[in-house]
């Protein structure tokens, strides 16, 4: 259930509504807009019918939410939300943001070089893995804290905010020390204990869709984060597993408009993992912008032939520079900027 306050509702009236919600043993999540306050109520559905919230001073309307994801639902805000990452806005009417960088942080010199390249091309956020979940235990697993320090160095030099993956809740304090946004990878989409921990973090969270997850399962994972109080969540479509073997995964661009209709959360598309083949990433990036993505995340490497992970799917600097003007043209065609 969503409680919408009147434009002139006082703080005392809002606090009384929240207090009343909690008296019934329900949870209240307060979102403040330009003219109204929206209070998301979470609890057993059957209890909502008998609660006289509509009669309380300062309340304008009660909107029932029948979906299992109360806080992520579009109805809970009535408008698309925006997530800020160190001054970079993603979602709503903001410009489409480019999130670029290497799959893995391999060295300080490598990362600084790539950070300069992607910033020059138009990227607004730097991505890079310090902790790498790999299918094989013998593959490169990342530089861990050294990698985080190098990401912070790159941010200090270029001004690009940093997003990096967290795999273990025990690493949260150290990742928070260096990063500006936490990434939950596809393999951890339903690691509910980790979702709860990042839900208590002060940093925004980019949640990747599991490669065998339905859209509803994806949204419910986001609900875990939101229910812990962290409302700054980005949903990232990165491809799902189907019977098709021509590409690494099948990039589900259907998910973009569906997620934007079902939820208020910004939607990011990662064509790098969805396709897995460098030659086809530009086309799918363009399609993602046309589908309504709020941000595009791409892997970029200045020497992909010697990359320690996923070099075959990383764009070269030349490809990125040629792609960005085309992305901007598509964004402008659908009423967005880049």
Residue frames relative to the residue before (quaternion, step in Angstrom):
aa qw qx qy qz dx dy dz
X 1.0000 0.0000 0.0000 0.0000 0.00 0.00 0.00
X 0.1937 -0.7629 0.6096 0.0944 3.54 -1.14 0.77
X 0.1680 -0.7615 0.6193 0.0917 3.57 -0.90 0.96
X 0.1356 -0.7893 0.5971 0.0458 3.57 -0.69 1.14
X 0.2985 -0.7765 0.5294 0.1664 3.56 -0.70 1.05
X 0.5797 -0.5548 0.4648 0.3744 3.54 -1.31 0.31
X 0.6363 -0.5546 0.3661 0.3919 3.62 -1.12 0.56
X 0.7536 0.3715 -0.2017 0.5034 3.59 1.07 -0.72
X 0.3079 0.7654 -0.5126 0.2378 3.60 1.19 0.35
X 0.3776 -0.7324 0.5226 0.2191 3.58 -0.91 0.90
X 0.6455 -0.5095 0.3944 0.4101 3.55 -1.28 0.34
X 0.6224 0.5454 -0.3370 0.4491 3.56 1.05 -0.72
X 0.6574 0.4982 -0.3089 0.4734 3.59 0.98 -0.82
X 0.6475 0.5159 -0.3167 0.4629 3.58 0.98 -0.84
X 0.6592 0.5061 -0.3044 0.4654 3.56 0.94 -0.89
X 0.6435 0.5212 -0.3270 0.4554 3.59 1.05 -0.72
X 0.6198 0.5264 -0.3382 0.4736 3.58 1.06 -0.73
X 0.6548 0.5053 -0.3085 0.4697 3.58 0.91 -0.93
X 0.6424 0.5274 -0.3122 0.4601 3.56 0.97 -0.89
X 0.6609 0.5123 -0.3005 0.4588 3.57 1.00 -0.89
X 0.6053 0.5531 -0.3428 0.4584 3.58 1.04 -0.80
X 0.7092 0.4630 -0.2626 0.4623 3.56 0.86 -0.96
X 0.5729 0.5828 -0.3762 0.4367 3.57 1.17 -0.51
X 0.6774 0.4685 -0.2781 0.4943 3.57 1.15 -0.63
X 0.5471 -0.6368 0.3905 0.3778 3.60 1.25 0.09
X 0.5286 0.6139 -0.4030 0.4258 3.56 1.25 0.46
X 0.4504 -0.6651 0.5236 0.2839 3.56 -1.29 0.34
X 0.1734 -0.7764 0.5993 0.0897 3.56 -1.07 0.78
X 0.0663 -0.7778 0.6248 0.0112 3.57 -0.88 1.02
X 0.1949 -0.8277 0.5230 0.0579 3.56 -0.44 1.26
X 0.0313 -0.7693 0.6381 -0.0023 3.57 -0.92 1.02
X 0.2097 -0.8068 0.5461 0.0832 3.57 -0.73 1.07
X 0.1529 -0.7878 0.5936 0.0605 3.54 -0.76 1.11
X 0.7518 -0.3881 0.2706 0.4593 3.55 -1.30 -0.17
X 0.8305 0.1611 -0.0679 0.5289 3.60 0.94 -0.80
X 0.7879 0.2338 -0.1193 0.5571 3.58 1.19 -0.40
X 0.3166 -0.6920 0.6089 0.2238 3.49 -1.34 0.37
X 0.1695 -0.7735 0.6056 0.0787 3.55 -0.94 0.94
X 0.1365 -0.7893 0.5970 0.0442 3.56 -0.81 1.05
X 0.2086 -0.7759 0.5866 0.1022 3.56 -0.57 1.19
X 0.1625 -0.7935 0.5838 0.0561 3.56 -0.78 1.08
X 0.0678 -0.8067 0.5869 -0.0135 3.56 -0.73 1.10
X 0.4032 0.6803 -0.5381 0.2917 3.53 -0.88 1.00
X 0.7497 -0.3546 0.2707 0.4888 3.57 -1.24 -0.27
X 0.5138 -0.6912 0.4159 0.2922 3.59 -0.71 1.12
X 0.6493 0.5598 -0.3359 0.3902 3.61 0.90 -0.86
X 0.6497 0.5490 -0.3268 0.4119 3.58 1.09 -0.59
X 0.5689 0.6461 -0.3806 0.3377 3.58 1.17 -0.49
X 0.6258 0.6086 -0.3514 0.3384 3.58 0.96 -0.84
X 0.7547 0.4210 -0.2028 0.4604 3.55 1.04 -0.78
X 0.5666 0.6254 -0.3836 0.3750 3.58 1.24 -0.06
X 0.3273 -0.8008 0.4733 0.1659 3.60 -0.57 1.13
X 0.1304 0.8281 -0.5365 0.0965 3.59 0.86 0.88
X 0.6174 0.5855 -0.3549 0.3873 3.60 1.00 -0.76
X 0.6808 0.4952 -0.2916 0.4542 3.60 1.14 -0.54
X 0.5396 0.6511 -0.4041 0.3486 3.59 1.22 -0.17
X 0.5732 -0.5916 0.4377 0.3603 3.60 -1.07 0.68
X 0.7849 0.3197 -0.2493 0.4686 3.55 -1.01 0.88
X 0.6270 0.5332 -0.3423 0.4532 3.60 1.24 -0.22
X 0.2481 -0.7858 0.5531 0.1226 3.57 -0.84 1.01
X 0.8149 -0.0948 0.1092 0.5612 3.58 0.87 -0.89
X 0.2509 -0.7145 0.6323 0.1635 3.51 -1.35 0.47
X 0.0903 -0.7976 0.5961 0.0206 3.57 -0.75 1.07
X 0.2962 -0.7590 0.5457 0.1958 3.61 -0.54 1.06
X 0.1513 -0.7575 0.6283 0.0923 3.58 -1.06 0.75
X 0.2031 -0.8255 0.5199 0.0836 3.54 -0.37 1.25
X 0.5405 0.6217 -0.4067 0.3949 3.57 1.24 -0.29
X 0.5498 -0.6245 0.4318 0.3484 3.61 -1.11 0.54
X 0.6786 0.4143 -0.2851 0.5353 3.59 1.23 -0.39
X 0.2033 -0.8353 0.5048 0.0786 3.55 -0.04 1.35
X 0.7573 0.4195 -0.2151 0.4519 3.56 0.80 -1.05
X 0.6769 0.4846 -0.2929 0.4702 3.59 1.10 -0.61
X 0.5444 0.6618 -0.3971 0.3286 3.58 1.14 -0.55
X 0.5952 -0.5805 0.4234 0.3599 3.53 -1.15 0.68
X 0.6261 0.5711 -0.3320 0.4143 3.57 1.05 -0.81
X 0.6070 0.5965 -0.3602 0.3821 3.58 1.08 -0.62
X 0.7683 0.2576 -0.1705 0.5607 3.58 1.23 -0.37
X 0.3208 -0.7695 0.4929 0.2491 3.56 1.09 -0.66
X 0.7619 0.1728 -0.1281 0.6109 3.57 1.30 0.19
X 0.5902 -0.5640 0.4333 0.3819 3.55 -1.23 0.42
X 0.3316 -0.7478 0.5416 0.1935 3.56 -0.95 0.85
X 0.3063 -0.7315 0.5853 0.1688 3.52 -1.32 0.43
X 0.1839 -0.7650 0.6086 0.1031 3.55 -1.00 0.86
X 0.2239 -0.7796 0.5760 0.1018 3.56 -0.86 1.04
X 0.0414 -0.7662 0.6412 0.0093 3.56 -0.93 0.98
X 0.8037 -0.2708 0.1215 0.5157 3.55 -0.13 1.34
X 0.7955 -0.3243 0.1518 0.4888 3.55 0.79 1.04
X 0.6203 0.4904 -0.3512 0.5014 3.58 1.26 -0.14
X 0.2099 -0.7951 0.5608 0.0960 3.59 -0.62 1.15
X 0.0510 -0.7765 0.6281 0.0050 3.55 -0.98 0.94
X 0.7451 0.3562 -0.2882 0.4846 3.55 -0.81 1.06
X 0.7390 0.3828 -0.2935 0.4702 3.55 -1.32 0.10
X 0.7559 -0.3259 0.2739 0.4973 3.55 -0.89 -0.99
X 0.3785 0.7482 -0.4737 0.2693 3.59 1.25 0.20
X 0.6202 -0.5258 0.4256 0.3971 3.55 -1.27 0.34
X 0.5493 -0.5754 0.4822 0.3670 3.55 -1.19 0.55
X 0.2459 -0.7986 0.5378 0.1122 3.57 -0.72 1.07
X 0.2828 -0.7305 0.5954 0.1786 3.55 -1.13 0.71
X 0.1014 -0.7647 0.6360 0.0201 3.55 -0.90 1.06
X 0.1060 0.8314 -0.5270 0.1405 3.58 -0.29 1.23
X 0.3486 0.7164 -0.5652 0.2141 3.53 -1.27 0.48
X 0.6781 -0.5027 0.3415 0.4134 3.58 -1.25 0.07
X 0.6128 -0.5130 0.4365 0.4133 3.55 -1.26 0.35
X 0.8106 0.0783 -0.0017 0.5803 3.57 0.79 -1.07
X 0.4139 -0.6317 0.5863 0.2930 3.52 -1.20 0.60
X 0.1418 -0.8371 0.5272 0.0338 3.57 -0.49 1.22
X 0.7683 -0.1195 0.0920 0.6220 3.58 1.15 -0.65
X 0.6469 -0.5141 0.3825 0.4133 3.54 -1.24 0.33
X 0.6680 0.5136 -0.3006 0.4468 3.57 0.90 -0.96
X 0.6422 0.5251 -0.3224 0.4560 3.58 0.96 -0.89
X 0.7001 0.4812 -0.2838 0.4447 3.57 0.82 -0.98
X 0.6501 0.5111 -0.3282 0.4566 3.59 0.92 -0.84
X 0.6355 0.5312 -0.3277 0.4545 3.58 1.01 -0.81
X 0.6975 0.4587 -0.2795 0.4743 3.58 0.84 -0.96
X 0.6158 0.5514 -0.3510 0.4400 3.61 1.01 -0.75
X 0.6507 0.5005 -0.3198 0.4731 3.59 0.95 -0.81
X 0.6465 0.5370 -0.3146 0.4412 3.57 0.98 -0.89
X 0.7238 0.4410 -0.2722 0.4556 3.59 0.73 -1.01
X 0.6149 0.5263 -0.3633 0.4613 3.59 1.05 -0.60
X 0.6468 0.5227 -0.3156 0.4569 3.57 0.95 -0.86
X 0.6754 0.4959 -0.2881 0.4635 3.58 1.11 -0.70
X 0.6562 -0.5298 0.3178 0.4333 3.60 1.18 -0.38
X 0.4193 0.6961 -0.4822 0.3272 3.59 1.23 0.13
X 0.2603 -0.7840 0.5482 0.1306 3.57 -1.08 0.74
X 0.7574 0.1948 -0.1385 0.6076 3.58 1.30 -0.21
X 0.3099 -0.7491 0.5628 0.1615 3.56 -1.06 0.82
X 0.1272 -0.7743 0.6159 0.0702 3.57 -0.90 0.95
X 0.2040 0.7662 -0.5952 0.1302 3.56 -1.20 0.55
X 0.3476 -0.7704 0.5041 0.1777 3.55 -0.91 0.90
X 0.1746 -0.7660 0.6115 0.0934 3.55 -0.82 1.03
X 0.7230 0.2213 -0.1448 0.6382 3.56 1.24 -0.63
X 0.0819 -0.8457 0.5273 0.0005 3.60 -0.46 1.16
X 0.2484 -0.7460 0.5987 0.1531 3.59 -0.69 1.08
X 0.0030 -0.8223 0.5676 -0.0393 3.61 -0.53 1.11
X 0.5883 -0.5890 0.4223 0.3587 3.55 -1.11 0.65
X 0.7549 0.3049 -0.1758 0.5534 3.57 1.00 -0.81
X 0.4496 -0.6901 0.4906 0.2846 3.62 -0.92 0.82
X 0.6550 0.5208 -0.3093 0.4517 3.59 1.27 -0.26
X 0.5349 0.6154 -0.4069 0.4118 3.58 1.30 -0.07
X 0.6836 -0.4751 0.3680 0.4142 3.56 -1.33 0.35
X 0.2161 -0.8287 0.5122 0.0643 3.56 -0.65 1.16
X 0.6453 -0.5303 0.3270 0.4421 3.59 1.24 0.07
X 0.5246 -0.6607 0.4596 0.2774 3.55 -1.31 0.45
X 0.3745 -0.7657 0.4557 0.2564 3.57 1.33 0.04
X 0.8511 -0.0682 0.0100 0.5204 3.67 -0.79 -0.84
X 0.5888 0.5494 -0.3819 0.4534 3.60 1.05 -0.59
X 0.6474 0.5184 -0.3154 0.4611 3.57 0.99 -0.82
X 0.6359 0.5223 -0.3238 0.4668 3.57 1.03 -0.76
X 0.6425 0.5172 -0.3229 0.4641 3.58 0.99 -0.81
X 0.6520 0.5095 -0.3189 0.4621 3.58 0.99 -0.80
X 0.6134 0.5331 -0.3428 0.4712 3.58 1.08 -0.70
X 0.6518 0.5022 -0.3133 0.4742 3.58 0.97 -0.83
X 0.6208 0.5328 -0.3382 0.4652 3.59 1.05 -0.73
X 0.6591 0.5064 -0.3068 0.4637 3.57 0.96 -0.88
X 0.6265 0.5208 -0.3363 0.4725 3.59 1.03 -0.74
X 0.6649 0.5138 -0.3074 0.4466 3.58 0.89 -0.92
X 0.7016 0.4620 -0.2764 0.4668 3.59 1.01 -0.75
X 0.7995 0.3257 -0.1569 0.4797 3.60 0.86 -0.92
X 0.4262 -0.6981 0.4696 0.3324 3.59 1.15 -0.54
X 0.5019 0.6504 -0.4308 0.3735 3.60 1.25 0.05
X 0.4308 -0.6618 0.5391 0.2929 3.62 -0.87 0.86
X 0.3519 -0.7599 0.5253 0.1512 3.55 -1.19 0.64
X 0.0618 -0.7615 0.6441 0.0375 3.54 -1.04 0.88
X 0.0846 0.7979 -0.5899 0.0902 3.56 -0.88 0.95
X 0.5495 -0.6575 0.4216 0.2966 3.55 -1.17 0.65
X 0.1587 -0.7338 0.6504 0.1158 3.51 -1.20 0.70
X 0.2080 -0.8129 0.5394 0.0708 3.56 -0.83 1.03
X 0.7926 0.2070 -0.0630 0.5701 3.56 1.13 -0.67
X 0.5078 -0.6712 0.4492 0.2998 3.58 -0.82 0.99
X 0.5981 0.5789 -0.3632 0.4187 3.59 1.12 -0.56
X 0.6762 0.4872 -0.2892 0.4709 3.59 1.21 -0.47
X 0.4172 0.7564 -0.4461 0.2342 3.59 1.25 -0.19
X 0.6657 0.5065 -0.3462 0.4248 3.66 0.76 -0.82
X 0.6985 0.4604 -0.2924 0.4633 3.59 0.91 -0.82
X 0.6354 0.5083 -0.3407 0.4709 3.61 1.03 -0.69
X 0.6312 0.5355 -0.3309 0.4531 3.59 1.00 -0.79
X 0.6086 0.5813 -0.3496 0.4116 3.58 1.10 -0.66
X 0.7915 0.3302 -0.1463 0.4930 3.59 1.06 -0.75
X 0.7435 0.4538 -0.2280 0.4351 3.60 0.98 -0.84
X 0.3766 -0.7050 0.5550 0.2304 3.55 -1.35 0.30
X 0.7760 0.0783 -0.0518 0.6238 3.58 1.27 -0.33
X 0.3241 -0.7485 0.5534 0.1687 3.55 -0.99 0.90
X 0.1855 -0.7681 0.6021 0.1147 3.55 -1.01 0.82
X 0.1662 -0.7363 0.6476 0.1043 3.54 -1.00 0.92
X 0.3384 -0.7888 0.4837 0.1714 3.56 -0.50 1.21
X 0.7220 -0.4603 0.3077 0.4149 3.54 -1.32 0.36
X 0.6716 0.5142 -0.3063 0.4367 3.58 0.96 -0.83
X 0.7329 0.3958 -0.2244 0.5059 3.59 1.20 -0.42
X 0.3251 0.7883 -0.4832 0.1982 3.58 1.24 0.15
X 0.7766 0.2586 -0.1502 0.5546 3.58 1.09 -0.64
X 0.3668 0.6587 -0.5406 0.3734 3.54 1.10 0.79
X 0.1966 -0.8659 0.4469 0.1093 3.53 0.37 1.32
X 0.6129 0.5335 -0.3643 0.4550 3.60 1.05 -0.59
X 0.6477 0.4908 -0.3159 0.4897 3.62 1.03 -0.74
X 0.6277 0.5350 -0.3410 0.4511 3.61 0.98 -0.78
X 0.6540 0.5067 -0.3163 0.4642 3.58 0.97 -0.81
X 0.6458 0.5253 -0.3255 0.4484 3.59 0.97 -0.80
X 0.7002 0.4282 -0.2918 0.4911 3.62 0.83 -0.87
X 0.5625 0.5925 -0.3803 0.4334 3.58 1.24 -0.37
X 0.6942 0.4198 -0.2666 0.5204 3.57 1.25 -0.38
X 0.5023 0.6537 -0.4187 0.3808 3.59 1.30 0.07
X 0.4777 -0.6546 0.5034 0.2997 3.56 -1.24 0.45
X 0.6209 0.5597 -0.3394 0.4312 3.60 1.26 -0.17
X 0.5492 -0.5739 0.4774 0.3756 3.60 -1.17 0.53
X 0.2444 -0.7683 0.5795 0.1194 3.55 -1.24 0.54
X 0.1730 -0.7355 0.6465 0.1056 3.55 -0.97 0.94
X 0.1279 -0.8109 0.5707 0.0176 3.56 -0.52 1.25
X 0.2322 -0.7833 0.5644 0.1181 3.56 -0.69 1.12
X 0.4987 -0.6540 0.4885 0.2915 3.53 -1.09 0.78
X 0.4670 -0.6616 0.5100 0.2899 3.56 -0.95 0.84
X 0.5323 -0.6853 0.3900 0.3082 3.57 -0.92 0.82
X 0.7263 0.3137 -0.2574 0.5548 3.61 1.26 0.07
X 0.4892 0.6888 -0.4059 0.3484 3.59 1.26 0.31
X 0.4240 -0.6546 0.5590 0.2814 3.54 -1.14 0.69
X 0.6619 -0.4931 0.3724 0.4244 3.56 -1.26 0.26
X 0.6605 0.5027 -0.3223 0.4552 3.61 0.92 -0.80
X 0.6309 0.5139 -0.3345 0.4754 3.60 1.01 -0.73
X 0.6139 0.5520 -0.3274 0.4596 3.56 1.08 -0.78
X 0.6865 0.4749 -0.2858 0.4707 3.57 0.85 -0.98
X 0.6412 0.5270 -0.3335 0.4471 3.60 0.97 -0.76
X 0.6069 0.5280 -0.3565 0.4752 3.60 1.11 -0.56
X 0.6262 0.5140 -0.3314 0.4835 3.58 1.04 -0.74
X 0.6098 0.5694 -0.3444 0.4304 3.57 1.06 -0.75
X 0.5863 0.5693 -0.3668 0.4445 3.59 1.08 -0.66
X 0.6733 0.4847 -0.2940 0.4747 3.59 0.93 -0.90
X 0.6714 0.5081 -0.2937 0.4526 3.57 0.86 -0.99
X 0.6661 0.5365 -0.3120 0.4139 3.58 0.94 -0.86
X 0.6552 0.4858 -0.3122 0.4872 3.58 1.26 -0.31
X 0.6790 -0.5336 0.2707 0.4255 3.58 1.29 0.12
X 0.6126 0.5284 -0.3638 0.4618 3.60 1.23 -0.22
X 0.1357 -0.8356 0.5312 0.0342 3.58 -0.28 1.28
X 0.5979 0.5707 -0.3535 0.4380 3.58 1.29 -0.05
X 0.2356 0.7810 -0.5226 0.2477 3.53 0.34 1.35
X 0.1594 -0.7543 0.6327 0.0729 3.53 -1.05 0.93
X 0.2724 -0.7504 0.5808 0.1591 3.58 -0.95 0.89
X 0.0980 -0.8242 0.5573 0.0212 3.59 -0.73 1.03
X 0.2259 -0.7441 0.6190 0.1101 3.55 -0.72 1.16
X 0.0289 0.8340 -0.5469 0.0673 3.60 -0.67 1.10
X 0.7071 -0.4522 0.2600 0.4774 3.56 1.20 0.49
X 0.1727 -0.7811 0.5951 0.0766 3.53 -1.10 0.78
X 0.5363 -0.6227 0.4716 0.3198 3.54 -1.27 0.45
X 0.0448 0.7752 -0.6271 0.0618 3.58 -0.80 1.08
X 0.6979 -0.4440 0.3306 0.4544 3.59 -1.25 -0.21
X 0.5597 0.6312 -0.3814 0.3779 3.60 1.25 -0.36
X 0.1562 -0.8130 0.5583 0.0549 3.59 -0.91 0.95
X 0.4510 0.7071 -0.4507 0.3058 3.60 1.24 0.02
X 0.7643 0.1929 -0.1232 0.6028 3.57 1.20 -0.54
X 0.7013 -0.4755 0.3167 0.4263 3.55 -1.26 0.32
X 0.7512 -0.0539 0.0521 0.6558 3.56 1.02 -0.94
X 0.4642 -0.6166 0.5244 0.3596 3.58 -1.29 -0.20
X 0.3151 -0.7619 0.5361 0.1814 3.57 -0.50 1.20
X 0.2245 -0.8186 0.5217 0.0857 3.56 -0.38 1.27
X 0.0864 -0.8299 0.5506 0.0247 3.58 0.13 1.25
X 0.4525 0.6439 -0.4628 0.4080 3.59 1.28 -0.08
X 0.6259 0.5937 -0.3329 0.3808 3.54 1.04 -0.83
X 0.5944 0.6075 -0.3801 0.3649 3.61 1.04 -0.67
X 0.7401 0.3685 -0.2640 0.4966 3.67 0.59 -0.95
X 0.6142 0.5475 -0.3639 0.4365 3.61 1.07 -0.61
X 0.6623 0.4944 -0.3046 0.4734 3.59 0.91 -0.88
X 0.6766 0.4878 -0.3000 0.4629 3.58 0.98 -0.78
X 0.6426 0.4905 -0.3271 0.4893 3.59 1.19 -0.43
X 0.7180 0.4564 -0.2468 0.4640 3.57 1.00 -0.83
X 0.8078 0.2063 -0.0777 0.5467 3.59 1.03 -0.76
X 0.4636 -0.6478 0.5212 0.3063 3.53 -1.34 0.17
X 0.5221 0.6873 -0.3865 0.3250 3.59 1.29 -0.15
X 0.5383 -0.6079 0.4659 0.3517 3.61 -1.09 0.64
X 0.2529 -0.7735 0.5687 0.1199 3.56 -1.13 0.74
X 0.1519 -0.7684 0.6205 0.0374 3.53 -0.88 1.10
X 0.1565 -0.7674 0.6105 0.1176 3.59 -1.11 0.63
X 0.1601 -0.7649 0.6212 0.0587 3.54 -1.00 0.99
X 0.1352 -0.8257 0.5431 0.0706 3.62 0.01 1.23
X 0.5116 0.6595 -0.4202 0.3560 3.59 1.19 -0.43
X 0.7509 0.3580 -0.2104 0.5135 3.57 0.77 -1.03
X 0.6097 0.5806 -0.3512 0.4097 3.57 1.11 -0.62
X 0.7516 0.3379 -0.1810 0.5368 3.58 1.10 -0.74
X 0.1844 -0.8318 0.5003 0.1544 3.55 0.87 -0.99
X 0.6995 0.3825 -0.2543 0.5474 3.58 1.28 0.08
X 0.5060 -0.7098 0.4011 0.2817 3.55 -0.52 1.23
X 0.6632 0.5600 -0.3190 0.3805 3.59 0.87 -0.96
X 0.7678 0.3901 -0.1984 0.4680 3.59 1.05 -0.68
X 0.4577 0.7031 -0.4417 0.3180 3.60 1.24 -0.08
X 0.6316 0.5334 -0.3706 0.4233 3.68 0.85 -0.71
X 0.6664 0.5059 -0.3173 0.4465 3.60 0.88 -0.91
X 0.6973 0.4628 -0.2847 0.4674 3.59 0.91 -0.87
X 0.5758 0.5603 -0.3723 0.4647 3.60 1.19 -0.46
X 0.6518 0.5074 -0.3037 0.4748 3.55 0.97 -0.89
X 0.6583 0.5055 -0.3058 0.4665 3.58 0.97 -0.87
X 0.6326 0.5425 -0.3319 0.4419 3.59 1.03 -0.74
X 0.6417 0.5018 -0.3218 0.4827 3.58 1.00 -0.79
X 0.6510 0.5120 -0.3147 0.4637 3.58 0.97 -0.84
X 0.6646 0.5117 -0.2990 0.4550 3.60 1.09 -0.69
X 0.6298 -0.5770 0.3222 0.4081 3.59 1.26 -0.21
X 0.3193 0.7614 -0.5110 0.2391 3.60 1.19 0.29
X 0.3969 -0.7225 0.5239 0.2145 3.55 -1.09 0.81
X 0.7826 0.0276 -0.0207 0.6216 3.57 1.27 -0.36
X 0.2253 -0.7393 0.6188 0.1402 3.54 -1.25 0.55
X 0.1483 -0.7823 0.6019 0.0616 3.56 -0.86 1.02
X 0.0572 0.8113 -0.5752 0.0874 3.57 -0.67 1.13
X 0.3875 -0.6873 0.5600 0.2528 3.52 -1.16 0.67
X 0.0488 -0.7821 0.6207 -0.0265 3.54 -0.99 0.97
X 0.0324 0.7918 -0.6082 0.0463 3.58 -0.95 0.88
X 0.4273 -0.7210 0.4857 0.2483 3.56 -0.94 0.87
X 0.7742 0.1373 -0.1084 0.6083 3.60 1.27 -0.31
X 0.0717 -0.8659 0.4925 0.0510 3.60 0.58 1.09
X 0.5932 0.5893 -0.3708 0.4042 3.58 1.14 -0.49
X 0.7545 0.3043 -0.2034 0.5447 3.61 1.19 -0.34
X 0.3305 0.7556 -0.5035 0.2577 3.60 1.24 0.30
X 0.4756 -0.6934 0.4688 0.2707 3.57 -1.07 0.75
X 0.7961 0.0484 -0.0666 0.5996 3.59 1.26 -0.18
X 0.8885 0.0507 -0.0517 0.4531 3.53 -1.14 0.85
X 0.1865 0.8170 -0.5253 0.1479 3.58 1.00 0.73
X 0.6276 0.5771 -0.3331 0.4026 3.57 1.09 -0.71
X 0.7457 0.3754 -0.2267 0.5016 3.59 1.17 -0.37
X 0.5344 0.6262 -0.4098 0.3928 3.59 1.23 0.07
X 0.4374 -0.6732 0.5316 0.2700 3.55 -0.99 0.87
X 0.4161 -0.6521 0.5625 0.2920 3.56 -1.20 0.54
X 0.6578 -0.5047 0.3619 0.4260 3.62 -1.16 0.36
X 0.6446 0.5275 -0.3286 0.4452 3.59 0.97 -0.81
X 0.6448 0.5155 -0.3210 0.4641 3.59 0.99 -0.82
X 0.6473 0.5212 -0.3223 0.4533 3.59 0.97 -0.84
X 0.6694 0.5038 -0.3080 0.4509 3.59 0.86 -0.93
X 0.6751 0.4754 -0.2989 0.4784 3.60 1.02 -0.71
X 0.6583 0.5400 -0.3032 0.4279 3.57 1.10 -0.69
X 0.6276 0.6011 -0.3527 0.3470 3.59 0.88 -0.91
X 0.6654 0.4793 -0.3447 0.4568 3.69 0.79 -0.75
X 0.6311 0.5179 -0.3328 0.4719 3.60 1.08 -0.66
X 0.6296 0.5207 -0.3305 0.4725 3.59 1.01 -0.75
X 0.6469 0.5202 -0.3153 0.4599 3.56 0.99 -0.86
X 0.6425 0.5220 -0.3264 0.4562 3.60 0.99 -0.80
X 0.6623 0.4834 -0.3136 0.4788 3.60 0.94 -0.80
X 0.6258 0.5381 -0.3351 0.4545 3.58 0.98 -0.84
X 0.6637 0.4954 -0.3035 0.4712 3.58 0.92 -0.88
X 0.6340 0.5490 -0.3293 0.4338 3.58 1.04 -0.75
X 0.7456 0.3472 -0.2137 0.5272 3.60 1.11 -0.59
X 0.6451 -0.5853 0.3016 0.3878 3.57 1.22 0.53
X 0.6009 0.5241 -0.3714 0.4757 3.59 1.18 0.48
X 0.3416 -0.6769 0.5957 0.2650 3.53 -1.38 0.08
X 0.2537 -0.7491 0.5864 0.1751 3.56 -1.29 0.08
